[in-house]
Structures are given as C-alpha cells and as structure tokens.
Amino acid sequence: MDRSMIRWSVPIPMRDGIRLRGDLWLPGSAEPAPVIIYRTPYGRAGMDGYEALRPVDAARAGYAVLVQDTRGCFESEGEARPAMWDQEGRDTYDTVEWAAGQPWCDGNAGMAGASYPGMVQWAGAGLRPPHLRAIAPMMATDGPLDRAETGGAIRLDHYLGWAALMALSWMRREERHGREIDPESLARAAALLDDTSPRTALFDLRAALRIDGSPYDLTRHVLVDSLDTPVFPLPDISIPTLLVAGFFDVFSAATIRLHQRMTELHGEGDRHRLIIGPWAHAGGLPNTQGTLNFGVTSSGVASGLPAKHLAFFDHYLRGRPGERETRVEYFLMGARRWRTATSWPPPGTTRRRLYLHGRGDARDEVSGRLAENPAPAGDPPENYGYDPHDPAPSHGGRLLATGDLVGGPLDQHHLLRRADVLAYTTAPLGGALDVIGPVELRLRVASSAPDTDFAAKLVDVTPDGRWILVCDGLLRARYRAGFEREIPLRPGEPTALTVDLGHTAWRFRAGHRLGVLITSSSFPHLDRNTNTGNAIGTDDRAEIARQTVFHAGDLQSYLRFSVDGQAPSTV
C-alpha cells in the first residue's frame, strides 16, 4: 500500500479531554469509505500478526482502517488499569463516533480484534454507538462465562504472566516519557517473565511478587481484577456479530456461549455467525497445535478467514448482498475437514453417555472402563490422595502461554504414573466416532476436605500408546451449585458435581479408544485448592484430601457428550 495513505499517530479526543493515538489507513479512492476499528493495549504494530483480518488487508479491500492504542498504553494518554471495562466502553463509543464523523468515512463503522481487543468491542457495543454497524470479536469472554470456564479456579499462570507483561510495558512507556521508575521494580517485572518459578510456589496469593508503582499490581490483579471480568449487556447489543473461537483457546467455551446467547436474544437469520477452528489463543492461527498437525486447510489464512471477515463487513457496512451464509462453521479435528451448521451444537447430534466402571487406579496403568451400560451393583469406588504440595501438572489444553506452559493437544501418558490420577477407557472403537459439541463429566464423589477440586480430561487413546488431550475442565467443589453462593462439602459424604470440559469437534478413529483422566489439579495453569475451605488465595498452609469416585447403583458417574447423529454405536 502507498505509505502516503497512512497517517501515523493521529490524536483522537475522548469526552474527558484525553487523547488516544491511532494509525489511520485510508483507501486510494477519494470517496468516503466505511471504517474498521481496532483498539488494543498491546501496541498498534502488533495488529500486523492478526491473521483473522490484518489492517492492511482491510485497507486493500477499500476500507478506512483505524488502529488505536487504548487508554494509558504506548502513545495514548490517560491512566491504564486492569479491568477498566466501563472506561473501555466509553472510549470505544467516542472512537467510533469520532471516526464516523470524519470526511474520509461514510458514517459506517465496524470493529475487529482478538482477546482484549475483542472484549472492548463488546464493552463499546453495549453503549450503542449510533454508527457502529457490526463487530467481529475473536476469542473474547465476559464475567459469568469466564468463571464457568475455570470452574471457579483462578488462571494463576495466565494472570500473573499477563500482569507482569503489562506492568513491564507500562514501566518502559513511563521511562520513554521521561518519568522515573524504580529500577528494582522494573527488574522484578522482567525477571518474573523470564523465570516463572516464583509464581508457581504460591499458596497465599496475597504474597505474590509485587511490582510497586505499576497500575498492574500483581496481588490486586490476581485476587480482585481477575475475578472482575466484564459483564456485557447482551440484550442491548443487537448489531450483527462474527465470532471466532478456537477449541484450544482459553476463552473457547465463553466465545461459543456468547454466540449462543446472541442468537437466543436476537435470532434474526444469519446476523450472528460463529467460526470455530483447532486453534489456541493467539492472533496467528497455524495448522499445528500442540503435537498435532491438523492439515493446511485448518489454518486461519488457508481456511479463508480474512475473506470471510471482509464478506461480513461488506454486507453490513457496505450493504452488498451476498450468498446466504451459514451461522456456524467448525473444523472436525481428526477428519481434517470444515463443516457447516445452522447452530451449535449442530442439529442432528445426539447426546450419549459412557459410564465409569472400576478399576481406574492409574498407578499400575490398569485403566478402568468406559461403557454404555451403568456399572453393576457392587462395583467398588476408586480412591486417591490429592496433595497440594505435589499437584498434578498442567500439560496442554486451553490456556494462555504467558509462562512455560504449552497448550493444545499434548500427550498425557506420563500422568498415568501418578498416584493421584484415575484413568478410564473404552474398548477399541469398531468404527469412527465424531464427538461434536459440549462435553461434561458427571461425578458422584466424596472428599475428606470441606472444599477441593476435581479435574478431568477427555483423551484420544491411540493404537501407538499416546493419550492425546481433546478437552479438559475443573470444578472447585464449593461452586458445584453455581457461583452465587459457596457450599462446603461434608467430609466423607457422597455428593454430585459436574465438571464442564468445554466443547470439541473430534473424530475418534477406528481402533482408537476414548479415555477419561480424573485428578484434582492442573497447576500452574489453575491455582491449587488447599483443601482447607478458607477464602481463595488467603492460605499459608495446605492439607491432603482423600478423594473417592463412585460408580455403582445410585452413585453412578458418567461422561456425557454429543455425537454426529449418523455415527454408528461403536462403544
């Protein structure tokens, strides 16, 4: 693109007099054009790697493009704070209306971006800027949905890593502006990103490494702001939406549920679309995740994601008629193909159960069974001890890689050697089985502790001995009836709870087995439950919990999932 058509560091006034800075890309035509806006706290240059729709691609398609630093970040004025969603809503409103009133804009505005740039779209759309016609938030979340995604646990590695990264960025910005920064605090922030061990040694989260003088104070952010994610007024957001999720994204289930809520509230034909790929939380969407290659067509670029965004904006910002779009597109992992549907989960899927049978003690790698029939009377329960001083480690899955962790479909076989992991599998499948939609594990359990965690993983057990992670989840037992109130366990008393494993679209091939792993931690991705029942993040001690998983009679435990309605009964 001709560089003369780019205006760098344009000041955009907010209602309180603060000026936010953005780079403005203008199309070659002299006629006013619709504008697509990106707002980010991570630096404007970083949007070049946003493969869903790069600003340069939108500009080449004839759009005006504004890429803006959010308040208090990089060149924008004002104070940056975590969880300032009300402020982000107002700044988004003001930015949209300023852009729509410029002579180079025809009055139609859309927004794009992933993660935080996705959440500011929701925050702004809730205030109903008159000229905002459509949004395309990718991999975003909101408060209640985000808490459900972790079962009430705290994304310890995620939040501490994110806060350290943002604190370091803020300090370096302050230095560039000639302001004095405590060298020791700057060094601590940098060290925390290089050495993640301090954040994995915590029981008392109040003792987290502090970064004094930064608005991204780690102690406050982990204990307060991390539980204060935005609550978007979805009934007030009636404009069209294009949502993009990844099955291995940290906000996977929340993004999918946001789409479901929008269609429930504002159904209206194809105005709300959802695309789900085999991706983790990142702007780049490659075809390799974890240890697997899902094929070239699974990547964001090869799947035509930029063109789909442009078609969406062409329709709602330019009024161009197009072919009738399907509401949902998803990638069937294991089959290497994209599919379409009118809703999620796709119509025609059927719910299935696989019941847990003993023996699931994985210490000698003798797996329990998953079967279509309930366990017989007298099937003995399984037991293990959960020691917070030696928690089962995080390995793959839906996480944000801000530290040492790697997400995605990794081999879990090494966990079978642990005494605190139970394993259950089906017999080898006689034919392919497509598991498509939400997955949950309904357990009857008992614990010696007044509060503890139960974590579970659905795995694909391959003929060559790998246990590939498909989806996973955790529930903090005190929240088993919801997050409105905490209910302690009665030690030793059987109780029912459901571990939400999120969503997937996975083909289990003939000869493979479905497997379930059960334990009580995923550390340091999620904070450890200390088993004391005390307020989260306030303990300086921890106790061992004796856990029991029941199978038989009135205490059945089972995996519940959806399968392609045309799939044979092969388990």
C-alpha positions as CSV (number, residue, x, y, z in Angstrom):
1,M,0.0,0.0,0.0
2,D,1.2,3.5,-0.7
3,R,2.6,4.8,2.6
4,S,1.3,8.3,1.8
5,M,-2.1,6.9,2.5
6,I,-1.2,6.1,6.1
7,R,-1.4,8.8,8.8
8,W,0.7,7.9,11.8
9,S,-0.2,8.7,15.5
10,V,-3.5,10.5,14.8
11,P,-4.9,12.1,18.0
12,I,-8.5,11.1,18.8
13,P,-10.2,13.1,21.5
14,M,-12.2,11.4,24.3
15,R,-15.1,13.1,26.2
16,D,-12.9,13.8,29.2
17,G,-10.2,15.6,27.2
18,I,-7.8,12.7,27.0
19,R,-6.3,12.0,23.5
20,L,-5.8,8.4,22.3
21,R,-3.4,7.8,19.4
22,G,-4.0,5.7,16.4
23,D,-2.7,4.9,12.9
24,L,-5.1,5.7,10.1
25,W,-5.1,3.8,6.8
26,L,-7.1,5.4,4.0
27,P,-8.1,3.8,0.8
28,G,-6.9,5.3,-2.5
29,S,-10.4,6.4,-3.6
30,A,-11.4,10.0,-2.9
31,E,-14.9,8.8,-1.9
32,P,-15.7,8.3,1.8
33,A,-15.5,4.7,2.9
34,P,-16.6,2.6,5.9
35,V,-14.1,2.3,8.7
36,I,-12.9,-0.8,10.6
37,I,-11.5,0.0,14.0
38,Y,-9.0,-2.0,16.1
39,R,-8.4,-0.9,19.7
40,T,-5.5,-2.7,21.5
41,P,-3.4,-2.3,24.7
42,Y,-0.6,-4.3,23.2
43,G,0.8,-1.8,20.7
44,R,-0.5,-0.9,17.3
45,A,2.2,-2.7,15.4
46,G,1.1,-6.0,16.9
47,M,-2.0,-6.0,14.8
48,D,0.1,-6.9,11.7
49,G,0.1,-10.5,13.0
50,Y,-3.7,-10.7,13.5
51,E,-4.4,-13.3,10.8
52,A,-8.2,-13.2,11.1
53,L,-8.1,-9.8,9.3
54,R,-5.0,-7.8,9.1
55,P,-5.4,-4.0,8.9
56,V,-3.5,-3.9,5.7
57,D,-5.9,-6.4,4.1
58,A,-8.9,-4.4,5.2
59,A,-7.3,-1.3,3.7
60,R,-6.6,-3.0,0.4
61,A,-10.2,-4.0,0.3
62,G,-11.2,-0.4,0.2
63,Y,-11.9,0.3,3.9
64,A,-10.6,3.0,6.1
65,V,-8.8,1.4,9.0
66,L,-8.0,2.9,12.4
67,V,-5.6,1.0,14.7
68,Q,-5.6,2.7,18.2
69,D,-3.7,2.3,21.4
70,T,-6.1,2.0,24.3
71,R,-6.0,4.5,27.2
72,G,-2.7,4.7,29.0
73,C,-0.9,2.3,26.6
74,F,2.0,3.2,24.3
75,E,1.3,6.6,22.8
76,S,-2.2,7.1,24.2
77,E,-2.8,9.5,27.1
78,G,-4.5,8.7,30.3
79,E,-4.2,6.0,33.0
80,A,-4.2,2.3,32.2
81,R,-5.8,-0.1,34.7
82,P,-6.8,-3.7,34.5
83,A,-10.5,-4.4,34.2
84,M,-11.5,-0.8,33.4
85,W,-14.3,-2.1,31.2
86,D,-16.7,0.8,31.8
87,Q,-13.9,3.2,30.7
88,E,-13.2,1.0,27.6
89,G,-16.9,1.1,26.7
90,R,-16.9,4.9,26.8
91,D,-13.6,5.2,24.9
92,T,-14.9,2.7,22.2
93,Y,-18.1,4.8,21.8
94,D,-16.1,8.0,21.5
95,T,-13.7,6.5,19.0
96,V,-16.4,5.1,16.8
97,E,-18.4,8.3,16.7
98,W,-15.2,10.4,16.1
99,A,-14.2,8.2,13.1
100,A,-17.8,8.1,11.7
101,G,-17.8,11.9,11.6
102,Q,-14.6,12.3,9.7
103,P,-14.8,13.3,6.0
104,W,-13.0,10.1,4.9
105,C,-15.7,8.0,6.5
106,D,-19.2,7.4,5.0
107,G,-20.7,7.0,8.5
108,N,-20.5,3.2,8.8
109,A,-18.1,1.7,11.4
110,G,-17.2,-1.9,12.2
111,M,-14.7,-3.3,14.7
112,A,-12.3,-6.3,14.7
113,G,-9.7,-7.8,17.0
114,A,-9.0,-10.7,19.4
115,S,-8.9,-11.2,23.2
116,Y,-8.7,-7.8,24.9
117,P,-9.4,-6.0,21.6
118,G,-12.4,-8.3,21.3
119,M,-13.7,-7.5,24.7
120,V,-13.5,-3.8,24.1
121,Q,-15.9,-4.3,21.1
122,W,-18.5,-5.9,23.4
123,A,-18.0,-3.2,26.0
124,G,-18.5,-0.4,23.4
125,A,-21.3,-2.1,21.6
126,G,-23.3,-2.3,24.9
127,L,-23.4,1.5,24.8
128,R,-24.9,1.5,21.3
129,P,-22.8,4.0,19.4
130,P,-25.2,5.2,16.6
131,H,-22.7,4.5,13.8
132,L,-21.4,1.1,14.9
133,R,-22.9,-1.4,12.4
134,A,-21.2,-4.7,13.1
135,I,-18.4,-6.2,15.3
136,A,-16.1,-9.2,14.9
137,P,-14.7,-10.1,18.3
138,M,-12.4,-13.1,18.3
139,M,-11.5,-15.2,21.4
140,A,-13.2,-13.0,24.0
141,T,-15.0,-13.6,27.2
142,D,-17.2,-12.0,29.9
143,G,-17.5,-12.4,33.6
144,P,-20.0,-15.2,34.3
145,L,-18.9,-17.2,31.3
146,D,-15.3,-16.8,32.2
147,R,-15.7,-18.0,35.7
148,A,-17.7,-21.0,34.4
149,E,-14.8,-21.9,32.1
150,T,-12.5,-22.5,35.0
151,G,-15.0,-23.9,37.4
152,G,-14.2,-21.1,39.9
153,A,-10.5,-21.6,39.9
154,I,-8.1,-18.8,39.1
155,R,-5.9,-18.9,36.0
156,L,-2.8,-18.4,38.1
157,D,-0.1,-18.6,35.4
158,H,-2.2,-16.7,32.9
159,Y,-3.0,-13.7,35.2
160,L,0.4,-13.4,36.8
161,G,2.1,-13.6,33.4
162,W,-0.3,-11.1,31.8
163,A,0.0,-8.7,34.7
164,A,3.8,-8.9,34.7
165,L,3.9,-8.4,30.9
166,M,1.6,-5.3,31.1
167,A,3.5,-3.9,34.1
168,L,6.8,-4.2,32.2
169,S,5.2,-2.5,29.2
170,W,3.8,0.3,31.3
171,M,7.1,0.9,33.1
172,R,9.0,1.1,29.8
173,R,6.4,3.5,28.5
174,E,6.8,5.7,31.5
175,E,10.6,5.7,31.0
176,R,10.2,6.8,27.4
177,H,8.1,9.8,28.7
178,G,11.0,10.8,31.0
179,R,9.3,9.6,34.2
180,E,11.3,8.0,36.9
181,I,10.7,4.3,37.5
182,D,12.1,2.2,40.5
183,P,14.8,0.1,38.9
184,E,14.2,-2.7,41.3
185,S,10.5,-2.9,40.4
186,L,11.4,-2.9,36.7
187,A,13.9,-5.7,37.3
188,R,11.4,-7.8,39.2
189,A,8.8,-7.5,36.4
190,A,11.3,-8.6,33.8
191,A,12.5,-11.4,36.0
192,L,9.0,-12.8,36.5
193,L,8.6,-13.2,32.8
194,D,12.0,-14.9,32.4
195,D,11.6,-17.2,35.5
196,T,8.2,-18.4,36.2
197,S,9.1,-20.3,39.4
198,P,8.1,-17.6,41.8
199,R,4.5,-17.7,40.6
200,T,4.3,-21.5,40.9
201,A,5.3,-21.5,44.6
202,L,2.3,-19.7,46.0
203,F,-0.4,-20.8,48.3
204,D,-1.0,-17.4,49.8
205,L,-1.7,-15.3,46.6
206,R,-1.5,-12.1,48.7
207,A,2.2,-12.8,48.8
208,A,2.5,-12.7,45.1
209,L,5.5,-10.8,43.7
210,R,4.6,-7.2,43.9
211,I,5.5,-4.7,41.2
212,D,5.3,-1.4,43.1
213,G,4.3,1.8,41.3
214,S,2.5,0.0,38.5
215,P,-1.2,0.0,37.9
216,Y,-0.8,-3.7,37.2
217,D,-0.2,-4.6,40.8
218,L,0.0,-8.4,40.7
219,T,-1.6,-9.0,44.1
220,R,-4.6,-6.9,43.4
221,H,-4.9,-8.1,39.9
222,V,-4.9,-11.8,40.7
223,L,-7.2,-11.6,43.7
224,V,-9.6,-8.9,42.6
225,D,-9.4,-7.9,39.0
226,S,-9.0,-11.4,37.6
227,L,-12.5,-12.2,39.0
228,D,-13.8,-8.9,37.7
229,T,-14.0,-9.6,34.0
230,P,-16.7,-7.6,32.2
231,V,-20.3,-8.4,32.2
232,F,-21.7,-7.3,28.8
233,P,-25.3,-6.1,28.4
234,L,-26.0,-8.6,25.6
235,P,-29.8,-7.7,25.4
236,D,-28.6,-4.2,24.4
237,I,-26.3,-5.4,21.6
238,S,-28.5,-6.1,18.6
239,I,-25.9,-5.3,15.8
240,P,-24.6,-8.3,13.7
241,T,-21.6,-10.2,15.2
242,L,-19.0,-12.5,13.7
243,L,-17.3,-14.5,16.5
244,V,-14.2,-16.7,16.1
245,A,-13.3,-19.3,18.6
246,G,-10.6,-21.9,18.9
247,F,-11.1,-25.3,20.5
248,F,-7.9,-24.9,22.4
249,D,-8.4,-21.2,23.2
250,V,-8.5,-20.2,26.9
251,F,-11.9,-18.4,26.2
252,S,-13.3,-21.2,23.9
253,A,-16.5,-22.0,25.8
254,A,-17.2,-18.4,26.6
255,T,-16.9,-17.3,23.0
256,I,-19.3,-20.2,21.9
257,R,-21.7,-19.3,24.6
258,L,-21.7,-15.6,23.6
259,H,-22.7,-16.6,20.1
260,Q,-25.5,-18.8,21.6
261,R,-26.8,-16.0,23.7
262,M,-26.8,-13.6,20.8
263,T,-28.8,-16.0,18.7
264,E,-31.2,-16.7,21.6
265,L,-31.7,-12.9,22.2
266,H,-31.7,-11.5,18.7
267,G,-32.0,-14.6,16.3
268,E,-32.7,-12.7,13.1
269,G,-31.5,-15.0,10.3
270,D,-27.7,-15.1,9.8
271,R,-26.8,-11.8,11.6
272,H,-24.8,-13.8,14.2
273,R,-22.1,-16.1,12.9
274,L,-19.6,-18.4,14.6
275,I,-16.4,-19.9,13.3
276,I,-14.5,-22.5,15.4
277,G,-11.1,-23.8,14.4
278,P,-8.5,-26.1,16.0
279,W,-6.7,-23.0,17.4
280,A,-5.1,-21.8,20.6
281,H,-5.3,-18.2,22.0
282,A,-3.2,-16.2,19.5
283,G,-3.5,-13.7,16.7
284,G,-1.8,-16.2,14.4
285,L,-3.8,-19.3,13.6
286,P,-1.4,-22.0,12.4
287,N,-2.4,-25.5,11.4
288,T,-0.1,-27.1,14.1
289,Q,-1.3,-27.1,17.7
290,G,0.4,-29.0,20.5
291,T,2.0,-32.0,18.9
292,L,-0.5,-32.4,16.1
293,N,-0.8,-31.0,12.5
294,F,-4.4,-30.7,11.5
295,G,-3.6,-30.1,7.9
296,V,-3.0,-27.0,5.8
297,T,-6.7,-26.1,5.4
298,S,-7.1,-25.8,9.2
299,S,-5.1,-22.6,9.4
300,G,-6.7,-19.2,9.6
301,V,-5.4,-18.0,6.3
302,A,-5.9,-21.2,4.3
303,S,-9.5,-21.5,5.7
304,G,-10.3,-18.1,4.2
305,L,-10.9,-16.4,7.5
306,P,-9.8,-12.9,6.2
307,A,-12.1,-13.2,3.2
308,K,-15.0,-14.3,5.5
309,H,-14.4,-11.2,7.6
310,L,-14.4,-9.0,4.6
311,A,-17.6,-10.6,3.3
312,F,-19.2,-10.0,6.7
313,F,-18.2,-6.3,6.7
314,D,-19.1,-5.8,3.0
315,H,-22.6,-7.0,3.8
316,Y,-23.2,-4.9,7.0
317,L,-21.1,-1.9,6.3
318,R,-21.5,-1.5,2.6
319,G,-24.9,-3.2,2.1
320,R,-23.6,-5.6,-0.5
321,P,-25.8,-8.6,-1.0
322,G,-24.0,-11.9,-0.7
323,E,-24.8,-15.6,-0.7
324,R,-26.8,-16.7,2.3
325,E,-24.3,-17.5,5.0
326,T,-24.4,-20.4,7.4
327,R,-24.4,-19.4,11.0
328,V,-21.7,-21.8,12.2
329,E,-18.5,-23.2,10.6
330,Y,-16.4,-25.6,12.6
331,F,-13.3,-27.8,11.9
332,L,-13.7,-31.5,12.6
333,M,-10.3,-32.5,14.1
334,G,-9.2,-36.0,13.2
335,A,-11.1,-35.8,9.9
336,R,-9.3,-32.7,8.6
337,R,-12.4,-31.0,7.2
338,W,-14.5,-28.0,7.7
339,R,-18.3,-28.4,8.3
340,T,-21.2,-26.0,8.4
341,A,-24.3,-25.9,10.6
342,T,-27.2,-23.7,11.4
343,S,-26.4,-23.7,15.1
344,W,-24.1,-25.0,17.8
345,P,-24.1,-27.8,18.6
346,P,-25.1,-28.8,15.1
347,P,-28.7,-30.1,14.6
348,G,-28.8,-33.9,14.3
349,T,-26.2,-34.6,17.0
350,T,-27.4,-36.9,19.8
351,R,-26.4,-37.0,23.5
352,R,-24.6,-40.1,24.7
353,R,-23.4,-41.4,28.0
354,L,-20.4,-43.6,28.9
355,Y,-20.4,-44.8,32.4
356,L,-17.4,-45.2,34.6
357,H,-16.5,-48.7,35.8
358,G,-13.7,-49.7,38.1
359,R,-10.8,-50.2,38.1
360,G,-9.4,-46.7,37.4
361,D,-6.3,-46.7,39.6
362,A,-3.7,-45.5,37.2
363,R,-0.7,-46.3,39.5
364,D,-0.1,-49.5,37.6
365,E,-1.6,-48.2,34.3
366,V,-4.6,-50.6,34.6
367,S,-7.4,-48.5,33.4
368,G,-11.0,-48.6,34.5
369,R,-13.6,-48.9,31.8
370,L,-16.0,-46.6,30.0
371,A,-19.1,-48.4,28.8
372,E,-22.6,-47.7,27.6
373,N,-24.2,-49.6,30.4
374,P,-24.0,-48.4,34.0
375,A,-21.6,-50.1,36.4
376,P,-23.1,-53.2,38.1
377,A,-24.1,-53.1,41.8
378,G,-21.1,-53.6,44.0
379,D,-18.6,-52.0,41.6
380,P,-16.1,-50.6,44.1
381,P,-15.3,-46.9,44.1
382,E,-11.8,-45.6,43.3
383,N,-9.7,-43.6,45.7
384,Y,-6.7,-41.3,45.6
385,G,-5.0,-38.6,47.6
386,Y,-4.6,-35.1,46.4
387,D,-1.6,-33.3,47.9
388,P,-1.4,-29.6,47.1
389,H,2.3,-29.7,47.7
390,D,2.6,-32.1,44.8
391,P,-0.2,-31.2,42.4
392,A,-0.9,-32.9,39.0
393,P,0.8,-30.6,36.5
394,S,-0.8,-28.6,33.6
395,H,0.0,-30.1,30.3
396,G,-1.7,-28.8,27.2
397,G,-5.3,-27.9,26.9
398,R,-7.0,-24.5,26.9
399,L,-4.5,-22.0,28.4
400,L,-2.7,-18.7,27.7
401,A,1.0,-19.3,27.2
402,T,2.4,-16.4,29.2
403,G,4.9,-18.6,31.1
404,D,6.4,-22.0,30.5
405,L,3.2,-23.8,29.6
406,V,2.3,-25.1,26.1
407,G,-1.4,-25.5,25.3
408,G,-3.2,-27.7,22.8
409,P,-3.5,-31.5,22.2
410,L,-0.5,-32.9,24.1
411,D,0.2,-36.5,25.1
412,Q,-1.0,-37.1,28.7
413,H,0.5,-40.6,29.0
414,H,3.1,-39.5,31.6
415,L,0.2,-38.7,34.1
416,L,-0.7,-42.4,34.3
417,R,2.4,-42.8,36.5
418,R,0.9,-40.6,39.2
419,A,-0.9,-42.0,42.2
420,D,-3.4,-39.1,42.1
421,V,-4.7,-39.7,38.6
422,L,-7.5,-42.1,37.7
423,A,-7.9,-43.4,34.2
424,Y,-10.8,-44.9,32.3
425,T,-11.0,-46.0,28.6
426,T,-13.5,-47.7,26.2
427,A,-12.6,-50.8,24.2
428,P,-11.1,-50.0,20.8
429,L,-13.7,-48.5,18.5
430,G,-15.0,-50.6,15.7
431,G,-15.6,-47.5,13.5
432,A,-15.1,-43.8,13.6
433,L,-16.9,-41.7,16.2
434,D,-17.4,-38.0,15.8
435,V,-17.8,-36.2,19.2
436,I,-19.2,-32.7,18.4
437,G,-20.4,-30.2,20.9
438,P,-20.2,-29.8,24.7
439,V,-18.6,-32.5,26.9
440,E,-19.1,-32.9,30.6
441,L,-18.3,-35.4,33.3
442,R,-21.0,-36.0,35.9
443,L,-19.4,-37.4,39.1
444,R,-20.5,-38.8,42.4
445,V,-17.6,-38.2,44.7
446,A,-16.7,-37.8,48.3
447,S,-13.7,-36.0,49.9
448,S,-12.2,-35.7,53.4
449,A,-11.9,-31.9,52.8
450,P,-14.5,-29.2,53.2
451,D,-13.5,-27.9,49.8
452,T,-11.4,-29.4,47.0
453,D,-11.2,-29.6,43.2
454,F,-12.0,-32.2,40.7
455,A,-10.3,-32.0,37.3
456,A,-11.0,-34.2,34.2
457,K,-9.7,-34.7,30.7
458,L,-11.1,-36.4,27.6
459,V,-8.3,-38.0,25.7
460,D,-7.9,-39.9,22.4
461,V,-6.0,-43.1,23.2
462,T,-4.2,-44.0,20.0
463,P,-3.1,-47.5,19.0
464,D,0.6,-46.5,19.4
465,G,0.0,-45.7,23.1
466,R,-0.4,-41.9,23.1
467,W,-3.1,-40.3,25.3
468,I,-3.9,-37.1,23.3
469,L,-5.8,-34.4,25.1
470,V,-9.1,-33.4,23.4
471,C,-10.7,-31.2,26.0
472,D,-10.5,-30.6,29.8
473,G,-12.0,-28.8,32.7
474,L,-12.1,-28.4,36.5
475,L,-14.6,-27.6,39.2
476,R,-14.0,-26.1,42.6
477,A,-16.4,-28.1,44.7
478,R,-17.7,-25.2,46.7
479,Y,-19.2,-23.8,43.5
480,R,-21.0,-27.1,42.4
481,A,-24.4,-25.4,42.7
482,G,-23.3,-22.2,40.9
483,F,-21.2,-19.1,41.8
484,E,-23.9,-17.2,43.6
485,R,-23.1,-18.9,46.9
486,E,-20.4,-21.3,48.2
487,I,-21.5,-24.7,49.7
488,P,-18.9,-26.6,51.7
489,L,-18.6,-30.3,51.4
490,R,-19.5,-32.6,54.2
491,P,-16.3,-34.7,54.6
492,G,-16.9,-38.3,53.6
493,E,-20.4,-37.7,52.3
494,P,-21.2,-38.6,48.6
495,T,-22.1,-35.6,46.6
496,A,-22.9,-34.9,42.9
497,L,-21.0,-32.5,40.8
498,T,-20.4,-31.8,37.1
499,V,-17.0,-30.9,35.5
500,D,-17.5,-28.9,32.3
501,L,-14.9,-30.0,29.8
502,G,-15.8,-27.3,27.2
503,H,-16.6,-28.0,23.5
504,T,-14.9,-30.0,20.8
505,A,-15.3,-31.5,17.3
506,W,-13.1,-34.5,17.3
507,R,-13.1,-37.7,15.2
508,F,-12.0,-40.8,17.2
509,R,-10.9,-43.1,14.5
510,A,-11.5,-46.9,14.3
511,G,-9.1,-48.7,16.6
512,H,-8.7,-45.7,18.9
513,R,-10.3,-45.5,22.4
514,L,-12.0,-42.7,24.3
515,G,-10.3,-42.1,27.6
516,V,-11.0,-40.0,30.7
517,L,-8.5,-38.9,33.3
518,I,-9.6,-37.7,36.7
519,T,-7.4,-35.8,39.3
520,S,-7.7,-32.7,41.5
521,S,-5.4,-30.1,40.0
522,S,-4.0,-28.5,36.8
523,F,-1.1,-26.5,38.2
524,P,0.2,-23.8,37.5
525,H,-2.5,-23.1,34.8
526,L,-5.0,-23.0,37.6
527,D,-4.3,-22.2,41.3
528,R,-4.2,-25.2,43.7
529,N,-7.1,-25.8,46.1
530,T,-5.5,-26.0,49.6
531,N,-8.4,-28.2,50.8
532,T,-9.0,-26.1,53.9
533,G,-12.2,-24.4,52.8
534,N,-10.7,-21.0,53.5
535,A,-11.2,-18.0,51.2
536,I,-9.4,-18.5,47.9
537,G,-5.9,-17.0,47.9
538,T,-5.6,-16.5,51.7
539,D,-3.9,-19.7,52.9
540,D,-0.4,-20.2,54.0
541,R,-0.9,-23.9,54.5
542,A,-2.5,-26.8,52.7
543,E,-3.9,-30.2,53.6
544,I,-4.1,-33.6,51.8
545,A,-7.5,-34.5,50.6
546,R,-8.7,-38.1,50.3
547,Q,-10.9,-38.4,47.2
548,T,-13.4,-41.0,46.3
549,V,-15.1,-41.5,42.9
550,F,-18.2,-43.7,42.9
551,H,-19.5,-45.8,40.1
552,A,-22.4,-48.1,41.1
553,G,-26.1,-48.0,42.0
554,D,-27.4,-44.6,42.9
555,L,-23.8,-43.2,42.8
556,Q,-23.2,-43.6,39.1
557,S,-20.5,-41.4,37.4
558,Y,-20.6,-40.9,33.6
559,L,-19.2,-38.9,30.7
560,R,-21.9,-37.0,28.7
561,F,-21.2,-35.8,25.2
562,S,-22.8,-35.3,21.7
563,V,-22.1,-37.4,18.7
564,D,-22.9,-37.0,15.0
565,G,-26.4,-38.4,14.6
566,Q,-25.2,-40.6,11.7
567,A,-22.4,-42.2,13.7
568,P,-22.8,-45.9,14.5
569,S,-22.9,-47.1,18.1
570,T,-19.3,-48.3,18.4
571,V,-18.6,-48.1,22.1
